[in-house]
Amino acid sequence: MADKLSEDERISLQKELEHLREEHRDLDAAIEALLHLGTTDRLQVQRLKKRKLVLRDRIVYLEDQLTPDIIA
């Protein structure tokens, strides 16, 4: 798939990928902060973790789109 992308598409996907990675890291930090407070809202933590999983799936998808297919 990666060899079929135009340069503009590749750049756009890379920018989105970086944005998603940053958001994923921010969610990690937010979850850790909530857990260290002690008065954790379990529902809020659960929602953040779910959002983190959705981001991870999208990150994996984009990485797959940017990686050239290798025929073994």
N, C-alpha and C positions, 0 to 999 in steps of 0.2 A: 504494500500500500504506500509506503514512504516514497518509493521511486515514482509514483504517479502524482505526487503533490507538487503544485507550483511553489515557487519561492515565497510568494505572499502567503499562501496557505500554510506552509511550513513555519513561517515567522509567527503567524497568528496562533497556530497550535502551540508553539513554544511559549508565547506570552501567556496564553491561557494556562498552560501547564505550570509555569512559574507562579502565577497568581494562585492557583489551586494548592500548590505546595506550601505557599506562605500561609494561606488560610488554614490548611491542615496543621501546620506548626502552631498557629495562634490558638486553634481549638485545643491542642495538646496543653498549651500553657494555661488556658482558661479552665480546663478540667482539673489540672493539677492544683491550681489556685483554689478552686472550689473544694476540692478534697482536703486541702490543708487547713481550710477555715474551720472545719469541724462541724459547723452547722449547715451541712450540705443538703441542698434540695435535690433529692435523688432523681426526681422527674427531670429537672433541668440538666443534670449530669447525663442522664439517659438520652435526652434529646441531643445534647452536644456530641455524645459518642455515636449516635445514629448519623448525624450530619457528617461526622468524621469518616464513617464508613462509606457514605455516598461519595464524598470527595475522593477517597482512596480508589473507589471503583472507576471514577472518571479519570483520575491520574493514570491508572493502569491502562485504560482505554487509549488515552492520548499518547502515552509512551509507546503503545503498540502501533499506533498510527504513524509515529515518527521513526520507528525502527524498520529498516528494510527487511523484506522477507529473505530468508536464507534457505535455499533448497539443499537438503543434505543428500 
